[in-house]
Amino acid sequence: MRMRSNSAFRRALAMTAAAAVLVFADMAQAACDLKDAGRATIVKILNTESLLLEDGRAIRLVGALAPRTETRWAQAMGLEDKIIGALEERLLGKEVRLRVGARERDRYGRLLTHVFSGDNEPVWVQEGLVRDGLAMVYSFADNRDCVRELQAAERAAREAGAGFWEQGVFRVRDATDLDSLDGLAYSFQIVEGRVQDVAESRGRIYLNFGEDWRTDFTATVAPSDRDSFNDSGLELPDLEGRVIRVRGWLERRNGPMIEVTHPEQIERVGVGDSAALQTE
């Protein structure tokens, strides 16, 4: 697959960013249910997800997951440098508005924030990264704010072939392509396919995407996590026969598997909306 030059890549990002400015109005604030965490100035981009504030605090850009150099393929392709460059251009030395969701800090003490730059027309930084194809949507069971809004931006980026979607770095994987999934174990992936069977064992739900659960792709929900699905109106047994996308960390456990802890990890796929059968 032919890849764009860095200059072409930057031009594409600039065009996408110019077309995707998001005004963070009162309605959006209410929809995301975020709390104000004040204003601060960004003095350093630590990596693709962590920023340093003028007062010495570190923040994490929650909701968006971008490639890091800990992965060999990201290092080889220089992906982190491109993302850090985009963050420096948009944020370095600028005062921003910080907003937090249900969980305010991670285990490293970083503030888990959604960041907004500008005053007259505030731009949501995470939405911009996702819409530009520089990050995928990533959420936690205890920090799910704004995920559906970010997934809409991700869908737009994928359909437009923006950023890393055009390069094939980001892909929706086919649940039946077991060889590929096996090689992607222990990485964050989006997997799409038709649920062949919904099974339950000792309170755990298994969404089986093939006839043999011992080898085929499976998404599983622990008993302790089932209430959040019921509360959201997502009835897991109703997914049998439906085409869905599942996002999360891919493991090997009787074949490739993703542990699903909250409803936002699952997206129903409508007719004509399949993204897993793209050409390599």
C-alpha positions in Angstrom: 0.0 0.0 0.0 1.4 3.4 -1.0 1.6 5.9 1.8 1.3 9.7 1.7 4.4 11.9 2.1 4.7 13.9 5.3 3.9 17.1 3.5 0.8 15.7 1.9 -0.2 14.2 5.3 0.1 17.6 6.9 -1.9 19.3 4.2 -4.7 16.7 4.6 -4.7 17.3 8.3 -5.0 21.0 7.9 -7.9 20.7 5.4 -9.7 18.2 7.7 -9.1 20.4 10.8 -10.4 23.5 9.0 -13.6 21.7 8.0 -14.1 20.1 11.4 -14.1 23.0 14.0 -16.5 22.0 16.8 -18.2 24.8 18.8 -18.7 23.6 22.3 -22.1 25.1 23.0 -24.2 24.7 26.2 -26.2 21.8 24.6 -23.0 19.8 24.0 -21.8 20.4 27.6 -25.1 19.1 28.9 -25.0 16.0 26.6 -21.5 15.1 27.7 -22.2 15.9 31.4 -18.7 17.3 32.1 -17.6 19.3 35.1 -15.5 22.5 34.8 -11.9 22.0 36.0 -10.7 25.5 35.3 -8.3 27.0 32.9 -4.6 26.3 32.4 -1.7 26.8 30.0 0.0 23.9 28.2 3.8 24.1 28.5 4.9 20.7 27.2 3.5 17.8 25.1 4.8 14.7 27.1 3.5 12.1 24.6 0.4 11.5 22.5 -1.9 11.4 25.4 -0.2 13.4 28.2 0.3 17.1 28.5 2.1 19.2 31.2 0.5 22.3 32.6 2.2 25.5 33.7 1.4 24.7 37.4 3.2 21.4 37.2 0.2 19.1 36.9 0.0 16.4 34.2 -3.2 15.8 32.3 -4.3 12.9 30.1 -6.5 13.4 27.0 -9.2 11.0 28.0 -11.5 9.5 25.3 -8.9 9.4 22.5 -6.2 6.8 22.0 -3.3 7.6 19.6 -0.4 5.4 18.6 2.6 5.4 21.0 6.2 4.4 20.3 6.0 1.5 22.8 4.5 -0.4 19.8 7.1 -1.3 17.2 5.0 -0.5 14.2 4.2 3.0 15.6 7.9 3.6 16.1 8.9 2.4 12.7 6.3 4.6 11.0 7.0 7.7 13.1 3.4 8.0 14.0 3.9 9.5 17.5 6.0 12.3 16.0 3.1 13.3 13.7 0.6 13.4 16.6 2.9 15.3 18.9 3.5 17.8 16.2 -0.2 18.3 15.7 -0.7 18.8 19.5 2.2 21.3 19.7 0.7 23.3 16.8 -2.8 23.3 18.4 -2.0 23.6 22.1 1.6 24.5 23.1 1.8 27.7 25.0 -2.0 28.2 24.8 -4.5 28.6 27.7 -7.2 26.0 27.5 -10.4 25.1 29.4 -10.3 21.7 31.2 -13.4 19.6 31.8 -13.6 16.3 33.7 -16.1 13.4 33.7 -17.0 10.8 36.3 -13.5 9.7 37.1 -11.1 12.7 37.6 -7.7 11.0 38.0 -5.9 7.9 36.8 -3.5 5.7 38.9 -0.6 7.9 38.0 -2.3 11.0 39.4 -2.9 12.6 36.0 -6.1 14.6 35.6 -8.4 12.9 33.1 -9.6 15.8 31.0 -11.4 16.9 27.9 -9.6 19.9 26.6 -11.1 22.9 24.8 -9.0 25.6 23.1 -10.0 29.1 22.1 -12.6 31.5 23.6 -15.1 32.7 21.0 -15.4 29.3 19.3 -13.9 26.7 21.7 -12.5 23.7 19.8 -12.7 20.2 21.5 -9.2 18.8 21.2 -10.1 15.1 21.5 -12.8 15.5 18.8 -10.3 17.2 16.5 -7.8 14.4 16.9 -10.4 11.7 16.3 -12.0 13.5 13.3 -8.5 14.1 11.8 -7.8 10.4 12.0 -5.0 10.8 14.5 -6.7 8.8 17.3 -9.4 6.2 17.9 -12.1 6.5 20.5 -11.2 4.9 23.8 -13.2 4.7 27.0 -13.2 3.2 30.5 -16.1 1.7 32.5 -15.8 4.5 35.0 -15.2 7.3 32.4 -17.7 7.0 29.6 -18.6 10.7 29.1 -18.8 12.0 25.5 -18.0 8.6 23.9 -20.9 8.5 21.6 -20.1 12.0 20.4 -16.5 11.0 19.7 -17.6 7.8 17.9 -19.6 10.0 15.5 -16.4 11.9 14.8 -14.5 8.7 14.3 -17.1 7.4 11.9 -16.7 10.6 9.9 -13.0 10.2 9.8 -13.2 6.6 8.7 -15.7 7.4 5.9 -13.5 10.3 4.7 -10.3 8.3 4.9 -8.7 10.9 7.2 -5.2 10.6 8.7 -4.3 7.1 9.8 -7.5 5.6 8.4 -6.3 6.4 4.9 -2.9 4.9 5.6 -4.4 1.7 7.0 -2.9 2.2 10.4 -6.4 2.3 11.9 -8.8 -0.4 10.6 -12.0 -2.1 11.5 -11.1 -5.8 11.6 -13.2 -8.6 10.3 -14.3 -11.0 13.1 -13.9 -14.0 10.8 -10.3 -13.2 9.9 -8.8 -15.2 12.7 -5.3 -15.2 11.4 -5.1 -11.4 11.4 -6.8 -11.2 14.8 -4.3 -13.7 16.3 -1.4 -11.6 15.1 -2.9 -8.5 16.8 -3.3 -10.0 20.2 -2.7 -7.5 23.1 -3.4 -4.5 21.0 -6.4 -2.1 21.0 -8.7 -3.0 18.1 -12.2 -2.5 16.6 -13.7 -5.8 15.4 -16.8 -6.1 13.3 -19.0 -9.1 12.6 -22.3 -10.9 13.0 -23.1 -12.4 16.4 -23.9 -16.0 15.7 -24.8 -17.0 19.3 -25.3 -15.4 22.7 -24.5 -17.7 25.5 -24.3 -17.5 29.3 -22.2 -19.5 31.8 -22.1 -18.7 35.5 -23.5 -15.3 34.9 -20.9 -14.3 32.2 -22.3 -13.5 28.8 -20.5 -14.6 25.6 -21.1 -13.1 22.2 -19.8 -15.7 19.8 -19.0 -14.6 16.3 -18.5 -18.2 14.9 -19.7 -21.7 15.2 -16.8 -22.9 17.4 -16.3 -20.8 20.5 -13.0 -22.5 21.2 -11.3 -20.9 18.2 -13.6 -18.1 16.9 -13.7 -14.5 18.0 -15.7 -13.8 21.1 -16.7 -10.8 23.1 -17.5 -11.4 26.8 -19.2 -9.5 29.6 -18.5 -10.3 33.2 -21.4 -10.7 35.7 -20.3 -7.6 37.6 -20.6 -5.5 34.4 -24.0 -6.6 33.2 -26.0 -4.0 35.1 -24.5 -1.1 33.0 -25.8 -2.8 29.8 -29.3 -3.2 31.3 -29.3 0.4 32.5 -28.4 1.7 29.1 -31.1 -0.3 27.4 -28.7 -2.5 25.5 -30.1 -6.0 25.8 -27.2 -8.4 25.1 -29.4 -11.4 24.1 -31.0 -9.2 21.4 -27.6 -8.9 19.7 -27.8 -12.5 18.4 -27.9 -12.3 14.6 -27.0 -8.6 14.6 -23.8 -7.1 13.0 -21.9 -5.1 15.6 -18.6 -3.5 16.2 -16.7 -4.3 19.4 -13.7 -2.2 20.5 -11.2 -3.0 23.2 -7.9 -4.8 24.0 -7.6 -8.0 22.0 -6.6 -11.1 24.0 -6.1 -14.8 23.3 -8.5 -16.9 25.3 -10.0 -19.9 23.4 -9.4 -17.8 20.2 -9.3 -14.0 20.0 -11.4 -12.3 22.6 -12.3 -8.8 23.8 -13.5 -8.2 27.4 -16.4 -5.7 27.2 -17.0 -3.7 30.4 -19.4 -1.0 29.3 -22.0 -0.4 26.6 -20.0 2.1 24.6 -17.6 -0.6 23.5 -20.4 -2.0 21.3 -21.8 -0.3 18.3 -24.7 -1.7 16.2 -24.0 -1.6 12.5 -26.8 -0.6 10.1 -27.4 -1.8 6.6 -24.7 -0.4 4.3 -22.5 0.7 7.2 -20.1 -2.2 7.3 -16.5 -1.1 7.5 -14.7 -4.4 8.1 -14.5 -5.6 4.5 -12.2 -2.8 3.3 -9.4 -3.7 0.9 -6.1 -4.2 2.6 
